[in-house]
Each structure stands twice: as structure tokens, then as C-alpha cells.
Amino acid sequence: EDGSIFDYREEFRHIEDIKINMLGEHQIYNSSLAIKTLINLERKGLITLSEENIKKGLLKTKWPARLELLMDKPKFLIDGAHNLDAAKVLSKALDLFQYDKLILGLGILSDKEYGKVVKELVEKADIIVVTEVNMPRKLEAEELGLEVSKYNSNVYIEKDIEKAIKKSLELASDNDLIVFAGSLYLVGEIRTIIKQL
């Protein structure tokens, strides 16, 4: 829940105990790719690296709205999972957390593969709060609610994003996990609202 610690090994470099604050196993692979790129640049004589600078840089790295924890009690996580691949990554990452109940907030654009995203995510949730993205391409909350109810009948529809946040917080206890996902536009707005609470 607090990030990852990993070792990087390849023929030109071996670095132990690299700490990243970004959540999810996929961020270890992303960080390793960044290290490999830096090593290749160094081998070409374009940059000079120290193990300490690599570690410091990765520790400082953030990716807003991607498995970003905004609150702790209850845990409130946002993720811009808006397609099937991103939904699979989010679903896998949820297994890293310990919680009593999962409250999933969803708002998706109508031109996305929302049926596949819904199917991937809602079966893990105890409660789903459906909302709408504030833009013309939004998927209406009622339509999204119908899609969600194919897999989980414990659905609340709240068109207004701020009211959807408040509803999820009302439904949660301190040991629960709230996750809002489905659109980067949605989680960007939620990030702003939560920071003001």
C-alpha cells in the first residue's frame, strides 16, 4: 500500500533496495525501464549516473491520478483506468490493499469500452457509486448503472461528482477502500474536490 522496494539487475548495473512511492507491480516494470534507458544513455556517454541519484529520482517520482491515494481513513484511491488494460492493472493492484469493504466509484466516457471496464472492476466491489464525467462525451449515469447492475446489484446513481464522493464517504467506514476510476477527466476533478475537503 505504500509503494514498492525492488532490486534491479542486468549485465551493466546492479542496484539494490530501490524504493518507489507509486503503487502497483507495473510501476516496478516502468521504473526498471527508466533505469535501463538511463544506463543506455550513460553507456553512450550522454549522461553520468550515480546509484544514489537514480534512487533519489525514482523515490521522488509521482504519477497523479494513477493509483493515487488521496485519503487514509477511509482509504480513498483514484485511478484513471479508462480502458480494459488499465482496468486489469487496477484490478490486480486492488489485491495489494487490505480493507473490509470496497466501494467503487465509476464515471466513464461513452466512446470507451465501458462494458469491458465495468465487467473487470465491479465484481470485486461491495458497493458501486455511478456518476458522470463533466463533458459532452459522458456516459449517462443511468446507462452506466444499468451496465453495472448486470454484475453487481448494489449500485447507487449520483450524477453529480461531488455528491458521488460524499455518498461513497457516507457508505464507508475507516477500514474500507474507496476507489474512483473510469476516466482521467473524472479522477482529475475528484482529486481537486478531495483536496478541498
C-alpha positions in Angstrom: 0.0 0.0 0.0 3.0 2.3 0.4 4.8 1.6 -2.8 7.5 -1.0 -3.6 11.1 -1.9 -2.9 12.9 -3.8 -5.6 16.4 -4.7 -6.9 17.5 -4.0 -10.5 19.9 -6.4 -12.1 21.3 -6.5 -15.6 24.7 -7.1 -17.2 25.9 -3.4 -16.7 24.3 -2.5 -13.4 23.1 -4.0 -10.2 21.2 -1.7 -7.8 19.6 -3.0 -4.6 16.7 -1.7 -2.5 15.2 0.8 -4.9 12.1 2.4 -3.3 9.3 3.9 -5.2 6.1 5.5 -3.8 4.0 4.7 -6.9 1.6 1.9 -6.3 1.2 -1.3 -8.3 3.5 -4.0 -9.6 3.5 -2.4 -13.0 5.3 0.6 -11.6 8.3 -1.6 -10.8 8.5 -2.5 -14.5 8.0 1.1 -15.5 10.8 2.2 -13.1 13.1 -0.6 -14.4 12.5 0.6 -18.0 13.5 4.1 -16.9 16.7 2.8 -15.3 17.6 0.8 -18.4 17.1 3.9 -20.5 19.4 5.9 -18.3 22.0 3.2 -18.3 21.9 3.1 -22.1 22.3 6.9 -22.2 25.3 6.6 -19.8 26.9 3.9 -21.9 26.7 6.2 -24.9 28.5 8.9 -22.9 25.5 11.3 -22.9 25.0 11.4 -19.1 26.7 10.4 -15.9 24.8 8.5 -13.3 25.2 7.6 -9.7 23.2 4.9 -7.9 22.2 7.5 -5.3 20.8 9.8 -7.9 18.8 7.0 -9.6 17.3 6.1 -6.2 16.5 9.7 -5.3 14.9 10.4 -8.7 12.7 7.3 -8.5 11.7 7.9 -4.9 10.5 11.4 -5.9 8.6 10.3 -9.0 4.8 10.6 -8.8 2.1 9.9 -11.3 -1.0 11.8 -10.3 -4.3 10.0 -10.8 -2.7 6.6 -11.3 -3.3 4.5 -8.2 -3.0 7.7 -6.2 -4.0 7.6 -2.5 -5.8 10.8 -1.5 -7.1 9.9 2.0 -6.2 7.3 4.6 -9.3 6.8 6.8 -11.1 5.5 4.8 -8.5 4.9 2.1 -9.5 6.9 -1.0 -7.8 5.9 -4.2 -8.2 7.3 -7.7 -7.1 5.8 -10.9 -7.7 6.9 -14.5 -8.4 3.3 -15.7 -10.5 4.1 -18.8 -9.8 1.0 -20.9 -9.6 -2.7 -20.4 -5.8 -2.9 -20.0 -5.8 -0.2 -17.3 -8.8 -1.8 -15.6 -6.9 -5.1 -15.4 -3.9 -3.3 -13.8 -6.2 -1.6 -11.3 -8.0 -4.8 -10.5 -4.7 -6.5 -9.8 -3.4 -3.6 -7.7 -6.5 -3.8 -5.5 -5.2 -7.1 -4.2 -2.3 -5.2 -2.6 -4.7 -3.4 -0.2 -6.3 -4.7 3.0 -9.8 -3.5 3.5 -13.2 -4.6 4.8 -15.4 -3.3 2.0 -14.6 -2.0 -1.5 -16.6 1.0 -2.6 -16.1 1.6 -6.3 -17.0 4.9 -7.9 -17.3 4.9 -11.7 -17.7 7.6 -14.4 -16.8 6.7 -18.0 -16.9 8.4 -21.4 -19.4 7.0 -23.9 -16.8 6.4 -26.6 -14.7 4.0 -24.3 -15.1 0.2 -24.0 -17.1 0.8 -20.8 -18.7 -2.7 -20.8 -15.3 -4.4 -20.6 -14.1 -1.9 -17.9 -17.2 -2.4 -15.9 -17.0 -6.2 -16.0 -13.4 -6.2 -15.0 -13.9 -3.9 -12.0 -17.4 -4.3 -10.5 -17.3 -7.9 -9.5 -14.6 -7.1 -6.8 -16.7 -4.3 -5.4 -19.2 -4.5 -2.5 -20.9 -1.2 -3.4 -20.7 0.8 -6.6 -21.4 4.6 -6.9 -22.0 5.6 -10.5 -21.5 9.2 -11.6 -21.0 11.2 -14.8 -17.9 12.9 -16.2 -18.5 16.6 -16.7 -18.1 16.7 -20.5 -20.3 16.1 -23.6 -18.8 12.7 -24.3 -20.0 11.4 -20.9 -21.8 8.1 -20.5 -25.1 8.9 -18.7 -25.1 7.7 -15.1 -28.4 5.7 -15.7 -26.9 3.9 -18.6 -23.7 3.1 -16.7 -25.8 2.0 -13.8 -27.7 -0.5 -16.0 -24.4 -1.9 -17.2 -23.0 -2.2 -13.7 -26.2 -3.9 -12.4 -25.5 -6.8 -14.8 -22.7 -7.9 -12.5 -23.5 -6.2 -9.1 -26.9 -5.1 -7.9 -25.6 -2.9 -5.1 -25.5 0.3 -7.2 -26.1 3.9 -6.3 -26.5 6.5 -9.1 -25.4 10.0 -8.4 -24.9 12.2 -11.4 -23.1 15.0 -9.6 -19.4 14.1 -8.9 -19.2 15.9 -5.6 -22.4 14.2 -4.4 -21.0 10.8 -5.6 -17.9 11.4 -3.5 -19.9 12.3 -0.4 -22.1 9.3 -1.0 -19.1 7.0 -1.1 -17.7 8.6 2.1 -21.1 8.1 3.8 -21.1 4.4 2.9 -17.6 3.8 4.1 -16.1 3.0 7.4 -12.5 3.7 8.4 -11.3 0.3 7.3 -12.9 0.4 3.8 -11.3 1.2 0.5 -13.0 3.8 -1.9 -11.7 3.7 -5.5 -12.9 6.1 -8.2 -12.0 5.2 -11.7 -13.1 5.1 -15.4 -11.9 8.4 -16.8 -8.9 10.7 -16.3 -11.3 13.6 -16.5 -13.3 12.2 -13.7 -10.4 11.4 -11.4 -8.8 14.8 -12.1 -12.0 16.5 -10.9 -12.2 14.2 -7.9 -8.6 15.0 -7.0 -9.4 18.7 -6.9 -12.6 18.2 -4.8 -10.9 15.9 -2.3 -8.0 18.3 -1.8 -10.6 21.0 -0.8 -12.4 18.8 1.7 
